[in-house]
Amino acid sequence: MSDVSCRATAALLDALESQGIDTARLVDEAGLDLATLEDLDRSIGWDDFVALMGRVDSLGDETFLEG
């Protein structure tokens, strides 16, 4: 698979931050660079995107469900 635009990752990070999630830590745990993911002119490899989504998945469904 090819690259994923950081426009998508920036939108994801914004949504996570709105839920009070420490995105810097999440990104670091995925082995990625926050500045890169927030740069709308960049892209990341598919494997990096999968690693990021794996960290998001580890947060659990309840993180995103409204009470």
HUPE-V164646 format. One line per field, one symbol per residue. psi: psi as a letter, one per 40 degrees, with the letter a starting at -180 (. if undefined). A space follows every 10 residues. Layout:
BEGIN
psi = ???
END
This chain:
BEGIN
psi = iaihiedddd dddddddeee hgddddddde fihddddehe eiiiiddddd dddddddedi dddehh.
END
